[in-house]
């Protein structure tokens, strides 16, 4: 399955590179919101894929496993697309001089806990991302306990991703990238509602 997702991502990259649909009148610069979003959301998505594969190995519940597969498949493909755009723009996939989410500081969506170049207080790379201790705990749990922790972590993860995607909708200049970001907002908001319901059915609540 991992190989299948990698091939899917590669196909998306090739599509992005050959179609040229992610180019604008002015190619984005390395400090632009377009580049910042593509870099940061690629990292964000990678962790969602990782968490989803972990829980698929820790539970036999078909509903949670199906949700995890959908999230992993969707976000692996989107990650491939965003990395492909960076290649298309001739920009590096990592900017060591920029703080995570720094590109959001100038927009209204970038104020507060979700942007402005600040790391999350728990030591995770970006707001919404799980900490190393949470990932380690998820890998130790099984069954209902693993399902609950995964859903709690992924709700927080999605909410952080939604805030970042809204920042791109507001600030990105490449139309196809803004469209992708808006699609992330809509899809992940719907998945959050589903995950809250799945938690309630397991007698649990989202983390605050």
Secondary structure by P-SEA (a helix, b strand, c coil): caaaaaaaaaaaaaaaaaacccccccccccccaaaaaaaaaaaaaaaaaaaaaaaaaccccaaaaaaaaaaaaaaaaaaaaaaaaaaaaccccccccccccccccccccccccccccccccccccccccccaaaaaaaaacccaaaaaaaaaaaaaaaaaaaaaaaaaaaccccaaaaaaaaaaaaaaaaaaaaaaaaaaaacccccc
